């Protein structure tokens, strides 16, 4: 049976090429919203962090109707750290729309997501977006995309893909850049004509692969997937099996079934092949599980999710200021919250350590873990985290291997020398260099993942905010040797109390301060960055001694340089391996792992031996 009334597509692209804005327009023009309804921009980016940062973190399902055909659309993340989301959802669809910026062209993540789609033999519609940009170069970008197809060994059928030219912001699409159009109809028509309708055995035993897990406090785990065979119904007795876990055979019952309609989930009694559905009522449901008819347990093959490459320790906060700002502070609170995150984030790993107050959390990159940290602090959690470290492996011959990245860097030509120098110090190898439009250089580096830890802030400073860096995981390579993360030491508070202007005035000559006057500090807390390579201990609580004599000019107002207030990402980049970042709902404080100065000196002396 072929279901001509359904199309299932995923929208894939590099970060910031306009996927979510494109979905907005498809929703608007298919009549999902009332004419007088006020609609926020990027309506699919539903959580606060997605809206603030302008990135998609979690893939989202929606559905629109066009000419009596239901088009199920999945909006996927474009950032490399959330690649695990993209890999999974492609199992649910029959084709993809690859969105490419008409100016930037094919970027690293474009290659990654396209490769995943081609491996699954999915038909691709290429949408050249932002053609209304003044510097758009659609003809060159088409050539770049076709070259990318050839590089990825696309078949002749895949190479013969349709190109659509669009402005998601302007709300129109065209089949030729010379055409004129006022709406998205050409894109809708291309989807209907080019993306195959789902087909399968409508009367066979039920079979559905769970590709995404949602979580709701009221109904628990919600599995989302496409019905591959047969019909699935409410109250149906089914069996859970898993391709990678042959022993798993669990009988369960489906309590609720939903289909997507616009931005809503609509309860249905049953669904047949090709439908993308969400179901609840199964407590022990995982991504990659196949839901089958009780008498026909056949698991659908499912690629394993890529392993994490970076880890950091989440530690119960034990600083002198612990417990004053957070609502959830104990190891049980933190552990439960981290395990709950595993319900929806498959690329994350959480492990207990020998210390009951420390948990090792592994993810796909610094952004991946910083999003989790920011989410937890907004929920009222208080804890400390260590510097991110890469996860090493050993090969068959026992050699140490480390994760490698390909870094693509676009910078104005005058800054390229500085970038090459900095990345060479971080064990990066220049693979290629080309001069782009408007005097910008494109550099391509192969670099260990740890060489990029803490580099982005420095990169923005070196390029005066004009550089763009994109990275993509490039497998494991031989260990490249030791490297130093930071050339400057820390300014450390010597005693506990409240910072005062007099103490800060004397301290600011020694480096860059992170705090202002009137802030609580404690012994061992990092209050700034030293101008020298070594750490310096200072007393910022010191007040001026009062005397009976007064000289003219001795009581002039002290001029303090405004402190450098670090964001979460900047603080995570700054901390060194012997430091922790104290995270609370209200504050971010950097501190030494060992607060006592004598014990700290002793430990550092031991490490040097």
Secondary structure as the mmCIF struct_conf table of DSSP 4:
data_model
#
loop_
_struct_conf.conf_type_id
_struct_conf.id
_struct_conf.beg_label_comp_id
_struct_conf.beg_label_asym_id
_struct_conf.beg_label_seq_id
_struct_conf.end_label_comp_id
_struct_conf.end_label_asym_id
_struct_conf.end_label_seq_id
STRN STRN1 UNK A 2 UNK A 2
TURN_TY1_P TURN_TY1_P1 UNK A 4 UNK A 5
STRN STRN2 UNK A 6 UNK A 13
BEND BEND1 UNK A 14 UNK A 14
TURN_TY1_P TURN_TY1_P2 UNK A 15 UNK A 16
BEND BEND2 UNK A 17 UNK A 18
HELX_RH_AL_P HELX_RH_AL_P1 UNK A 19 UNK A 29
TURN_TY1_P TURN_TY1_P3 UNK A 30 UNK A 31
BEND BEND3 UNK A 33 UNK A 33
TURN_TY1_P TURN_TY1_P4 UNK A 35 UNK A 36
TURN_TY1_P TURN_TY1_P5 UNK A 41 UNK A 44
BEND BEND4 UNK A 47 UNK A 47
HELX_RH_AL_P HELX_RH_AL_P2 UNK A 48 UNK A 53
TURN_TY1_P TURN_TY1_P6 UNK A 54 UNK A 54
BEND BEND5 UNK A 58 UNK A 58
STRN STRN3 UNK A 60 UNK A 66
TURN_TY1_P TURN_TY1_P7 UNK A 67 UNK A 68
STRN STRN4 UNK A 69 UNK A 75
BEND BEND6 UNK A 79 UNK A 79
HELX_RH_3T_P HELX_RH_3T_P1 UNK A 80 UNK A 82
HELX_RH_AL_P HELX_RH_AL_P3 UNK A 83 UNK A 89
HELX_RH_3T_P HELX_RH_3T_P2 UNK A 90 UNK A 92
BEND BEND7 UNK A 94 UNK A 94
STRN STRN5 UNK A 95 UNK A 101
TURN_TY1_P TURN_TY1_P8 UNK A 102 UNK A 104
BEND BEND8 UNK A 106 UNK A 106
HELX_RH_AL_P HELX_RH_AL_P4 UNK A 108 UNK A 119
TURN_TY1_P TURN_TY1_P9 UNK A 120 UNK A 121
STRN STRN6 UNK A 123 UNK A 129
TURN_TY1_P TURN_TY1_P10 UNK A 131 UNK A 132
BEND BEND9 UNK A 133 UNK A 133
TURN_TY1_P TURN_TY1_P11 UNK A 134 UNK A 135
HELX_RH_AL_P HELX_RH_AL_P5 UNK A 138 UNK A 151
TURN_TY1_P TURN_TY1_P12 UNK A 152 UNK A 153
HELX_RH_AL_P HELX_RH_AL_P6 UNK A 156 UNK A 159
BEND BEND10 UNK A 160 UNK A 160
STRN STRN7 UNK A 163 UNK A 167
TURN_TY1_P TURN_TY1_P13 UNK A 168 UNK A 171
STRN STRN8 UNK A 172 UNK A 174
BEND BEND11 UNK A 175 UNK A 176
TURN_TY1_P TURN_TY1_P14 UNK A 177 UNK A 178
BEND BEND12 UNK A 179 UNK A 179
BEND BEND13 UNK A 182 UNK A 184
HELX_RH_AL_P HELX_RH_AL_P7 UNK A 185 UNK A 194
BEND BEND14 UNK A 195 UNK A 195
HELX_LH_PP_P HELX_LH_PP_P1 UNK A 196 UNK A 198
STRN STRN9 UNK A 199 UNK A 199
TURN_TY1_P TURN_TY1_P15 UNK A 202 UNK A 203
BEND BEND15 UNK A 204 UNK A 204
STRN STRN10 UNK A 207 UNK A 216
TURN_TY1_P TURN_TY1_P16 UNK A 217 UNK A 219
STRN STRN11 UNK A 220 UNK A 229
BEND BEND16 UNK A 230 UNK A 230
STRN STRN12 UNK A 231 UNK A 233
TURN_TY1_P TURN_TY1_P17 UNK A 234 UNK A 235
STRN STRN13 UNK A 237 UNK A 242
TURN_TY1_P TURN_TY1_P18 UNK A 243 UNK A 244
STRN STRN14 UNK A 245 UNK A 253
STRN STRN15 UNK A 256 UNK A 261
STRN STRN16 UNK A 262 UNK A 262
TURN_TY1_P TURN_TY1_P19 UNK A 263 UNK A 263
STRN STRN17 UNK A 264 UNK A 267
BEND BEND17 UNK A 269 UNK A 269
STRN STRN18 UNK A 270 UNK A 272
TURN_TY1_P TURN_TY1_P20 UNK A 273 UNK A 274
STRN STRN19 UNK A 276 UNK A 280
TURN_TY1_P TURN_TY1_P21 UNK A 283 UNK A 284
TURN_TY1_P TURN_TY1_P22 UNK A 287 UNK A 288
STRN STRN20 UNK A 289 UNK A 293
TURN_TY1_P TURN_TY1_P23 UNK A 294 UNK A 295
HELX_LH_PP_P HELX_LH_PP_P2 UNK A 299 UNK A 301
HELX_LH_PP_P HELX_LH_PP_P3 UNK A 303 UNK A 308
STRN STRN21 UNK A 310 UNK A 315
BEND BEND18 UNK A 319 UNK A 319
TURN_TY1_P TURN_TY1_P24 UNK A 320 UNK A 323
BEND BEND19 UNK A 324 UNK A 325
BEND BEND20 UNK A 327 UNK A 327
STRN STRN22 UNK A 328 UNK A 328
BEND BEND21 UNK A 330 UNK A 330
HELX_RH_AL_P HELX_RH_AL_P8 UNK A 331 UNK A 341
TURN_TY1_P TURN_TY1_P25 UNK A 342 UNK A 344
TURN_TY1_P TURN_TY1_P26 UNK A 346 UNK A 347
STRN STRN23 UNK A 349 UNK A 352
BEND BEND22 UNK A 354 UNK A 355
TURN_TY1_P TURN_TY1_P27 UNK A 356 UNK A 357
STRN STRN24 UNK A 358 UNK A 363
BEND BEND23 UNK A 364 UNK A 365
HELX_RH_AL_P HELX_RH_AL_P9 UNK A 366 UNK A 378
TURN_TY1_P TURN_TY1_P28 UNK A 379 UNK A 380
STRN STRN25 UNK A 381 UNK A 381
STRN STRN26 UNK A 383 UNK A 386
STRN STRN27 UNK A 389 UNK A 390
HELX_LH_PP_P HELX_LH_PP_P4 UNK A 391 UNK A 392
STRN STRN28 UNK A 393 UNK A 394
TURN_TY1_P TURN_TY1_P29 UNK A 396 UNK A 397
STRN STRN29 UNK A 400 UNK A 412
HELX_RH_3T_P HELX_RH_3T_P3 UNK A 413 UNK A 415
HELX_RH_AL_P HELX_RH_AL_P10 UNK A 416 UNK A 425
TURN_TY1_P TURN_TY1_P30 UNK A 426 UNK A 427
STRN STRN30 UNK A 429 UNK A 435
HELX_RH_3T_P HELX_RH_3T_P4 UNK A 437 UNK A 439
STRN STRN31 UNK A 440 UNK A 448
HELX_RH_AL_P HELX_RH_AL_P11 UNK A 449 UNK A 452
TURN_TY1_P TURN_TY1_P31 UNK A 453 UNK A 455
HELX_RH_AL_P HELX_RH_AL_P12 UNK A 456 UNK A 462
TURN_TY1_P TURN_TY1_P32 UNK A 463 UNK A 465
STRN STRN32 UNK A 468 UNK A 478
BEND BEND24 UNK A 485 UNK A 485
BEND BEND25 UNK A 487 UNK A 488
STRN STRN33 UNK A 490 UNK A 493
BEND BEND26 UNK A 495 UNK A 495
STRN STRN34 UNK A 497 UNK A 498
HELX_RH_AL_P HELX_RH_AL_P13 UNK A 501 UNK A 507
HELX_RH_3T_P HELX_RH_3T_P5 UNK A 508 UNK A 510
STRN STRN35 UNK A 511 UNK A 513
BEND BEND27 UNK A 514 UNK A 514
TURN_TY1_P TURN_TY1_P33 UNK A 517 UNK A 518
STRN STRN36 UNK A 520 UNK A 521
TURN_TY1_P TURN_TY1_P34 UNK A 523 UNK A 524
STRN STRN37 UNK A 525 UNK A 530
BEND BEND28 UNK A 531 UNK A 534
STRN STRN38 UNK A 536 UNK A 538
TURN_TY1_P TURN_TY1_P35 UNK A 540 UNK A 541
HELX_LH_PP_P HELX_LH_PP_P5 UNK A 542 UNK A 546
BEND BEND29 UNK A 548 UNK A 548
TURN_TY1_P TURN_TY1_P36 UNK A 552 UNK A 555
HELX_LH_PP_P HELX_LH_PP_P6 UNK A 556 UNK A 558
HELX_LH_PP_P HELX_LH_PP_P7 UNK A 560 UNK A 563
HELX_LH_PP_P HELX_LH_PP_P8 UNK A 565 UNK A 567
HELX_RH_AL_P HELX_RH_AL_P14 UNK A 568 UNK A 574
TURN_TY1_P TURN_TY1_P37 UNK A 577 UNK A 578
STRN STRN39 UNK A 579 UNK A 583
BEND BEND30 UNK A 585 UNK A 586
STRN STRN40 UNK A 588 UNK A 592
BEND BEND31 UNK A 593 UNK A 594
BEND BEND32 UNK A 596 UNK A 596
HELX_RH_AL_P HELX_RH_AL_P15 UNK A 597 UNK A 608
#
